[in-house]
Amino acid sequence: MKTIRKEELVNRVAEHTRLSKTTIWRVFDAVIEEIAKALANHERVHIARFGTFDLRHYPERMGVHPRTQEIIPYPERYAPSFRSSLTLKRRIREGK
């Protein structure tokens, strides 16, 4: 599987939309920043036909250090998650 980096993504969008790469960079950075701000405020971000960015809650738990067998607490935390939409899943399945 090939990895497409931000620069390549910006190039493709610029070619597709015929907007300047500078404009695409600014918009791309702004979208990412707004998604991050929303998640930091415990808000869900839904992008139609793409998916939903959300937070997963992991409660506090106890764990074991593998080398020393010492019991250590893992604090409560939130982690970002992404669930793809059915439309996106279908497009991937169909290869389009």
C-alpha positions as CSV (number, residue, x, y, z in Angstrom):
1,M,0.0,0.0,0.0
2,K,1.4,3.4,-1.0
3,T,1.5,6.2,1.5
4,I,0.3,9.6,0.2
5,R,1.8,12.4,2.2
6,K,0.4,15.9,2.7
7,E,2.4,17.5,-0.1
8,E,1.2,14.9,-2.6
9,L,-2.4,15.4,-1.4
10,V,-2.1,19.1,-1.8
11,N,-0.7,18.7,-5.3
12,R,-3.6,16.4,-6.3
13,V,-6.2,18.8,-5.0
14,A,-4.6,21.8,-6.6
15,E,-4.5,19.9,-9.9
16,H,-8.2,18.9,-9.5
17,T,-9.5,22.3,-8.5
18,R,-7.0,24.5,-10.3
19,L,-6.5,26.6,-7.2
20,S,-3.1,27.6,-6.0
21,K,-1.1,25.2,-3.9
22,T,-0.7,28.0,-1.3
23,T,-4.5,28.3,-1.0
24,I,-4.9,24.5,-0.7
25,W,-2.2,24.4,2.0
26,R,-4.0,27.1,4.1
27,V,-7.4,25.4,3.7
28,F,-6.0,22.0,4.5
29,D,-4.2,23.3,7.6
30,A,-7.3,25.2,8.7
31,V,-9.5,22.1,8.4
32,I,-7.1,20.0,10.4
33,E,-6.8,22.7,13.1
34,E,-10.6,23.0,13.4
35,I,-11.0,19.2,13.7
36,A,-8.4,19.2,16.4
37,K,-10.0,22.1,18.3
38,A,-13.4,20.4,18.1
39,L,-12.0,17.1,19.5
40,A,-10.2,19.1,22.3
41,N,-13.6,20.5,23.2
42,H,-15.2,17.0,23.3
43,E,-17.2,17.7,20.1
44,R,-17.8,15.2,17.3
45,V,-16.9,16.1,13.7
46,H,-19.1,14.5,11.0
47,I,-18.1,14.9,7.3
48,A,-20.8,13.6,5.1
49,R,-19.8,10.7,2.7
50,F,-16.4,10.5,4.5
51,G,-16.8,9.7,8.2
52,T,-16.9,10.9,11.8
53,F,-14.0,12.0,14.1
54,D,-14.8,11.3,17.7
55,L,-13.2,10.7,21.1
56,R,-13.0,7.3,22.8
57,H,-13.0,7.2,26.5
58,Y,-10.6,4.9,28.3
59,P,-11.3,4.6,32.0
60,E,-8.6,4.4,34.6
61,R,-7.2,0.9,35.0
62,M,-4.4,-1.0,36.6
63,G,-1.6,-2.6,34.6
64,V,1.5,-4.7,35.1
65,H,5.0,-3.6,34.2
66,P,6.2,-6.5,32.0
67,R,9.8,-6.5,33.3
68,T,9.3,-5.8,37.0
69,Q,5.8,-7.2,37.5
70,E,5.1,-4.0,39.4
71,I,1.4,-2.9,39.3
72,I,1.1,0.5,37.8
73,P,-2.0,2.7,37.3
74,Y,-3.0,3.9,33.9
75,P,-4.9,7.2,34.2
76,E,-8.3,7.9,32.5
77,R,-7.8,9.3,29.0
78,Y,-9.5,10.2,25.8
79,A,-8.1,9.2,22.4
80,P,-9.3,10.4,18.9
81,S,-11.0,7.8,16.7
82,F,-12.3,7.8,13.2
83,R,-15.3,5.8,11.8
84,S,-15.6,5.8,8.1
85,S,-19.0,6.3,6.4
86,L,-20.8,3.6,4.5
87,T,-20.3,5.7,1.3
88,L,-16.5,5.7,1.8
89,K,-16.5,1.9,2.6
90,R,-18.5,1.2,-0.6
91,R,-16.1,3.3,-2.7
92,I,-13.1,1.4,-1.2
93,R,-14.8,-1.9,-1.8
94,E,-15.6,-1.1,-5.4
95,G,-12.1,0.3,-6.1
96,K,-13.3,3.8,-7.3
